[in-house]
Amino acid sequence: MDIGQLFHNLFFDYTLRTVALGAAILGVVSGALGAFAVLRRQSLLGDAISHAALPGIVIAFLLTRSREPVVFLLGALAAGWAATLSIAAITRTTRIKDDSALGLVLSVFFGFGLMLLTFAQKLSDARQAGLDKFLFGQAATLLQSDVIAMATVGALALGTTLLFWKEFKLLTFDADYAASLGYPVRTLDILLTTLLVVAIVIGLQTVGVVLMSAMLVAPAAAARQWTNRLETMVGLSGLFGALAGVSGALISSAMEKTPTGPVIVLCISALVLFSLLFAPARGVVWRRLRDLRNQRRVRTAHLQP
């Protein structure tokens, strides 16, 4: 398939257009909110929440026997919230550190989810078919209604972020100072974590619980190489996420039997690699060129009488 035909299908083929739009929405929301997680050194929190969402999805199906996306979304949201509260409770009431609590909650919730998934797949109810697709995602099953739901929830999450921009910015860089000014730091932390859970939940059908953490961390890691300003970083992170989503959808449609979710992750990984190498001031290549230029200046200064 040539490039022209591929871009023609992007606008006029229902399936490709729906998948690309859903992946772009996921990239924007997860990229923008992931920037806060990366700056607050909570990258592993996204991994824990995404894995913890699996039991919520299966329990929601077992209770309702419905395959409506909103049911799965609510189940994943509840499980993600439970995982977040569990991590906070463990670190607050025990001597276990954050990273250990994250690993513990991730493994317990994911193991429980796999056990429930095995149980659900043994049921005689044919509606359980396809629940395992949430492990790695199945973007090709996205419908226009799913994209509308993703856009609505994502817009609410981004709108809330803009509404509390000043508070989130202060919380990210100096939580102690924010507390000294009288800001409700704990409430703001819960709100920001909730938005992170929402970003993870809306991407589960596209890239799955296993790969979702990459959509939070990778766009922000790439954007961080290009700027020192939070506003620019959040914007670039969302842009990189959207670019990876659309690129992954295009590439997977051009290659037969290629899953969209892993391709999207590979695309954002390529953007991270490019940023690490070529971003001005921070890129490896730019730093090497700057060092060579400085060495040349030093040698020239020594040769001058």
Sequence and secondary structure as in RCSB ss.txt:
>XXXX:A:sequence
MDIGQLFHNLFFDYTLRTVALGAAILGVVSGALGAFAVLRRQSLLGDAISHAALPGIVIAFLLTRSREPVVFLLG
ALAAGWAATLSIAAITRTTRIKDDSALGLVLSVFFGFGLMLLTFAQKLSDARQAGLDKFLFGQAATLLQSDVIAM
ATVGALALGTTLLFWKEFKLLTFDADYAASLGYPVRTLDILLTTLLVVAIVIGLQTVGVVLMSAMLVAPAAAARQ
WTNRLETMVGLSGLFGALAGVSGALISSAMEKTPTGPVIVLCISALVLFSLLFAPARGVVWRRLRDLRNQRRVRT
AHLQP
>XXXX:A:secstr
  HHHHHHHHHH HHHHHHHHHHHHHHHHHHHHHHHHHHTT HHHHHHHHHHHHHHHHHHHHHH    HHHHHHH
HHHHHHHHHHHHHHHHHHSS  HHHHHHHHHHHHHHHHHHHHHHHHTSS GGGTTGGGGTT  GGG  HHHHHHH
HHHHHHHHHHHHHTHHHHHHHHH HHHHHHTT  HHHHHHHHHHHHHHHHHTTHHHHHHHHHHHHHHHHHHHHHT
T S HHHHHHHHHHHHHHHHHHHHHHHHHSTT  HHHHHHHHHHHHHHHHHHHSTTTSHHHHHHHHHHHHHHHHH
HHH  
